[in-house]
Amino acid sequence: MVAEKFMRATSNASTKYTEKGVSSMPKGKKGTVIPADESKRDRFLRVAEPRVRGVLKGLQNLRKCANRATYDYAPNDIERIQKVLSIELSLLGQAFAGQTQGEDLFSFLR
């Protein structure tokens, strides 16, 4: 296990043996081989799906904060969370429509 992590950390390419000889294929962050002939659509599907899953997991974890037995929060806190999530969803729609990019908009300290 440690050796596998070391190999992934020290190597950013995978060796591929072909009829023409040895070639290197780039690897993604988690060690997945990225095909050199990957289309933009395939790249989108490969990248977007785990990112959406991550966002959904984050929202599910945030929903756990609604447990009053464990957490104390004010209605204002919930309004701020909902507002920033709404803004971020709107910015997401604008980005896919080719309009603008967002910034980090949330902090309880502001």
Secondary structure, DSSP 8 states (H G I E B T S, - for coil): -HHHHHHHHH-SEEEEEETTEEEEEEB-TTS-B--TT--HHHHHHHHHHHHHHHHHHHHHHHHGGG-TTT----HHHHHHHHHHHHHHHHHHHHHHTTS--------TT-
